[in-house]
Amino acid sequence: MIRTVFHSEDLPAAERLARFDDFLRHCDHPMAVTSSAPDLFSATARALEIGPVSVAELTLSPSVVRRTARLIRQSDPELCCVVFTRRGALRVAQAGREAALGERDFGLYDSSQPLRVRIAGRGPATLVRAHVPRALLPPRARRADGLLGRPLPGRAGIGALLTQFLGDVMAGTRPDGDDVPGPATEPYESGEPALPHPSGDAAVLGAVAVDLVAATLAHHLDEEAPAPDEQGPGVLLLRIDAFIEEHLPEPDLSPRAVAAAHHISVSYLHRLFRTRETTVTELIRRRRLERARRDLGDERLRDLPIHRVATRWGFRDHASFTRAFRAAYGVPPSRHRRQSSG
């Protein structure tokens, strides 16, 4: 459920800045706020927890929000954070760089490094931010220091998917167009974070958010990568991972197809995977089974026949899917679906 966790209009004007500062200092990633016009300060914060991802929409008067080294030592949940504006001007400074974010541009920041966020316009700005635990991201995406403090495009491509999804979540709209529960406004009392989303959709939306952040980071990190003939095996493996992830639904996805797409031989592809203690075929099968298992536990897909779930993730026939699923999880797909429902 989307909750209003801070609303300055409920407070005397002289207390609003101090109370919002107190609110930020009691979050799991403490911050501090200052303003050159404290008597005119106003702030509203709406929050939603979707699985492990925390999403919030904040409307703030011109001000500066900081996360200092001292506040980091006080508490650091090790988050990768995405922020973009719906309205107004925003500047995000970290890692020796400062990004001026226009409408639908977005920036990244790391909870483990000092940060300054400035509401730079003359009037209030509305921003959306999402916090993703770094531990849930692929190893390479956890080392995205080169993207901090830089404006990234959010109007097209994977960036547009990310900002549109987060914006829709905070607008109370699922990507499929159905409404989620609207905000339950409560006066600010203690600054406690929003309660978890009670809907069964929370885990699904959280997984989508993590996947989109990971894909966005991979895309921008790839843009900074050297030319293919200058890449080492580690970079090539990351590209192969992204390719496999994108083409999982295709039944013809195979080691030969992966090798051809990356202009390498099948034998070289197999040599690359020796460091992973798995094979290309096993990786494809495992990822397909993980996606099918997730779909079978999704209440919104209860009416989708099991053989359609299998086909959706690249399995050619129901029998082979059932055998692989039982071998991986110890139960057939039908029983897993019943247990998930129970």
N, C-alpha and C positions, 0 to 999 in steps of 0.2 A: 504494500500500500504506500502510495506517495504521501508523505507527511510534511507539513510545514513545521520545521524544527526551530526556526527563529523568525520573528516578525517584529520589527522595531516599532511599528505603529502601536503595539500594545504597551509601550514603555514611554516614560517621560523623555522629552527631547534631550535633556541634559545627561541622561543615563545611557543613551542608545549606543554610543561608540564604546564605552567601557563594558557594557554588557555583551556586545558582539565580540569584543576582544576576549572576554572571559569565555565565551562560547567556543571560539577558535582554539584557545589554549587548553581546553578540556577535550578536544578531539583526539583520536588515536594518533594523529600526525600533527602535533601542536603547531600553531602559527600565531602571529601577532598582527594587529592592524593599527594603522595610524591615519589621521586625516588632518588636513590643514584647516578644515572648517567643521570641527567636532559638533557644533550646535546645529548644523544642517545635515548631519550624517543620518542615513537610513539604510537598512539592510533587510532583505528577506531571503530565507534559505529553505528550499524544498528538497527532500532527500528520498531516495529509494534504494533498497538493497535488493539486488538480483543475484542470488547465489553469492559467490565470493566477491562480486563487483559492486562497488558503491558509486551511485550516480547522484549528482546534485545539480540543481539550478539555483544560482545566486544572483540577486539584483542588488547592486551596491552603488552608493554615492562615490564620487571621486575619492580615492584613498589608496593606500599602499599596504599590501599584505606581505609579510616576510616570514620565512622559515630560516632561522639562524642556526649556526653550529650548536649553540647551547640548547635550542629546542630539539634539534635532531638527537643530541645525546639524551635528552629527557625521554623521548620515545620515537622509534623509527620502525614502522610496520613494513618497510621495504616495498614501496609501491611504485609502479609505473603509472603516470598520470597523463591524461589527455584533457585539454581544455580548449574551448572555442567560444566565440561570442555569438549571441543572438542579436544583440543591439549594443551599440556603443563601442568605445575604443579600449583596447587591452594591450598591455605590454608585459611580456614574460621574460625575465632575465635569469639565466643560470649558465654555469660552466663558461663564464667569460663572454657570453653572447646575450643579445637582447632581441626578442622577436616582437615586432609590431603586428598584431593580428587584426586583419580586416574581417568583414562578415564572411563566415564559413571557412576562413582559414583556421587552422588549429595548431596548437603547440604541444610539446611534450615536456614534462618535467619529472624529476626523480626525487622521491621523498628523502633520499639519503644525502642530498647535496643542498647547500644553501640556495635559497630561492627568493626572488622578489617579483611580485605580481602587482602591476599598477593599473588602476582604473584611470585612464589618461584623458578622457573627454571632459566636457564641461558639465554634463549631466550624468545620471545613473547609467550603468551598463548592466546587461544581463548576460551571464555566461553559464555554460554547461561544462561540468567537469566529471570525469570518471576515473576511479582509482582501481587498478588491477594489481593484485599481488604479483611481484616479479617472478616468484617461484613457479607460477602457472604458465609463464611464457617460455618458448623455446630458448635454449642456451644463448644463441646468437642475439636474440631480441633483448636479452637482459643486459647486453653491453652496447647500448645505443647512445653512448655519450655524444657522438658526433651529431645527433639530431636534436640535442637539448638547446633551448634558446634560439631556435630557428623557426620561421614561419613555414608551415607545410600546407599544401593546397588541399582544401576540403570541398571543392566544388565539382570535382570530376574524379572518375576512377575509384580506387579503393578508399581514398580519403572521403569522398562523398558518401559512400556506403556507411562508413564509420560515423560521420557526423549526423547523417540522416537517421541512422538507427538510434543513436543516443538522444537526439532531439525528439524522436517519436516516443521513446520510452518516457521521457520526462513530460511530454505533452499528454500522456495517458493513452497512447495509441500503440498497439502492437504492429509489427511490420506487416501482418496480414490484414490490418485495417480494423480489427475488433477493438473495442474499448477495454482498457483495464480499469481497475477501481481508481476513482479520482482522488484528489488530495483530501485528507482529513485534517483540517486546520486545527492546530493546538497552540496555545500561547507558549512562548519560550519560558522554561523553568530552570533546567539544570544543564542544558547543553549536551545531553546524552544523544548519541547517534540514533538515526531512524531505526525503527523495528524492522525485522526481516519481512520481506514480501510474503504474505500468507498464501498466495496463489501457487498452484502447481507449476505455473509458467516460470517462476523465478529461476529455477535451475537451468531451464532451457535458454532463457534470455541471457543469463549470466554466461553460459557456454558460448553463445553467439557473440557476446561482447568480447570475451577473451580471444576467440578466433579472429574477430575483426581487427583487434588491436595487434595481435601477432602478425596477421597478414599485412597490415599497414606498415608495421615496422620492417618486415622482411622486404616489402616493396621499396621503401626508401633506402634501406641499407643496400639493396641490390643496385640501386641507381648510383651509389657511391663506390660500388665494387669495381675492381680493375677489369680490363677487357678479358674475354674468355681465355686468350692464350697466355694471360698473366696470372690466372687464378690457380691457386693450389687445390689439392684434393678436398680440403675442408669446405671451401667456398662452393665447389662443385657439388658436394654432398648436400649442402643447404638448398641449392637450386633444384636438385633431384627431389628432395623432400617436398618442396613447394609444388613441384610438378605432379608428384604422386597424389598429394592432397587434393589438387584441383581436378584431377582426372579419375578419382576413385569410382564415380558412377559408371565409367565406361568399361564394359565387359572385356574389351580388347586390350586393356592396360596390362602390360607384361614387361619382363626385363628387356625384350627386344624393342618394344615401343619406347621405353624409357631411354635406352641407349641411343636409339635413332634420333629422338628429340634433342639429345644433348651432344650429338655428333661424336660419339665414342663407341667403341666396340662393346659387345656384350661381355666378353671376357674381362675387359678393363672395368666395366661396371661391377662385376662380381668381385674383382680384387678390391675395389673401393669399399665394398661392404664387409670385407673380412675384419675390419677394425671394429665393427658393430656387433659381432657375434650373432648375426642374423643374415638372412638373404633378402633380396629384393622381393621375391615371391612371398616370403613370410611376412614382410613388412606390409605389403599391399593387402594380404588376407587379414592381418591383425587390425589394420585401420578400418577396413570395410566392416569387420565384425564389431568393432567399437561403435561405429556410426549406426549400424543396424540395432545393436543392443540399446543405444540411446533412444532410437525411434520406437522400439518396442515398449519402452518405459514411458513414452510420452502419451499422456491422456488424450491429447488432441488428435492423435493418430490411431486411436483405439479401433476405428472402423476400417482402417487400411489393412487388407489381408496380409498375412505373413509373407506369402510369396511375392507380393508387391514390394514389401520392405526389402526383401532379398534382391529383387531386380533393381530397386532404387539405388543400391550400393554395389552393383556390378556383378552379382552372383548370377550365373547363367541358369541354374535350376534350383528348385526348392529342396530336393534331396541332398545335394552337395552342401547347400547352405545349412541345413539342419545338422548334418554330420559335423561340419566345421564348428558350428555354434556350440553343440554339445561337447565337443572335444575341448573347446576353449573355456567354457563356463560351467560345465558339469550338468547342465539341464538343457532340454530342447527349447527352442524359441517360444513355443506355446506356453510352456510352464513359466518361463521367465516373465512373459507378458502377464499371466495370471498373478504371479507373485508381486509384480510391480503394482498391479491394480490393488491387490490386497493391502 
